[in-house]
């Protein structure tokens, strides 16, 4: 009989063992690959959204909150800072690029950010159609904003107080769409970018309507939410943050450092799920070993007959090994499919909460390492199941059967 026919017949004759082996191994593979890809994709998305921002300066408070709110735009700001004081910092010769940003309003849940043309250079932003905002109340929108809200060049909209679409109080002034960014898979995709003057004008106009506060307003200095900085050399990162934190009423936060701290906390959950997957993998290995070992014991007489008809130990070992390999290959395919299905579901949820597509990322080296680990563990189980073949006493088995 053909080797493959024997292998398939053996697998078909013990469907429960085959199912349990494939099921448990597929789950462990799906968890390992899924967690690996999810963690890599989220970290890559966050780090990619940092762009070239080396330092963010804002009001005193939580450094992590400052980074999340001003760089990733997923939290509330720590407060406002003086625009003149922020501009003074940009005179430092160590600074390569600087962009003040001001926000506090949204349009249907998408943040409206007032800034300067330097903001685009932090993200290597490119305009797909239209132009950058030149005057007050002009805006360029991210690709996600354009896609979800159906905005096109020339469309107008009114902003609302707050950073969520639950805000119901809208400003009277209208923004006009003059440009749409190319898709970048960065935070830019879900922002509405305008000039600083636009943000000031929207709020100043409403304050001027209250004549009691008009005089006080004229004496009030302009404010921004934060200031994004990049440096010409690492020397700037070593000296500027301490100077800002110690000599001003503002705080400086390092985005990369704060994200690394955040990932250390989230990494605990990733490790916990990974260990669960490893435990299931070990159980799968044991299940496959028991299945193959039981087959060798139960079919000792058939295997002994095959030996008497000329089949070598290598031939019989190949049959048993192929059974294990079939289970592993099938489990890898099912496990990979399950991981991608689960990730699609998770990415859909994250897209809804972050209002942005997350670019799937699976490091090839980590993927190969995981697959090699799985194959190595299963190979141990197959080898242990084959060992009894080499200790088989053919004469005794045949005589006992008679």
Buried (B, 14 or more C-beta within 10 A) or exposed (E): EEEEEBBBEBBEEBEEBBEBBBBBBBBBBBBBBBBBBBBBBBBBBBBBBBBBBBBBBBBBBBBBBBBBBBBBBBBEBBBBBBBEBBBEBBEBEBBBBBBBBBBBBBBBBBBBBBBEEBBBBBBEBEBEEBEBBEEBBBBBBBBBBBBBBEBEBEBEBEBBEBBEEEBEEBBEBEBBBBBBBBBBBBBBBBBBBBBBBBBBBBBBEEEEEEEEEEEEEEEEEBBBBBBBBBBEEEEBBEEBBEEBBEEBEBBBBBBBBBBEEBBEEEEEEBEEBBEBBBEBBBBBBBBBBBBBBEBBEEBBBBBBBBBEEEBEEEEBBBBBBBBBBBBBEBBBEBBBEBBBEBBEEBBEEBBEEBBBBBEBBBEEEBBEEBBEEBBEBBBEBBBBBBEBBEEBEBEEBBEEEE
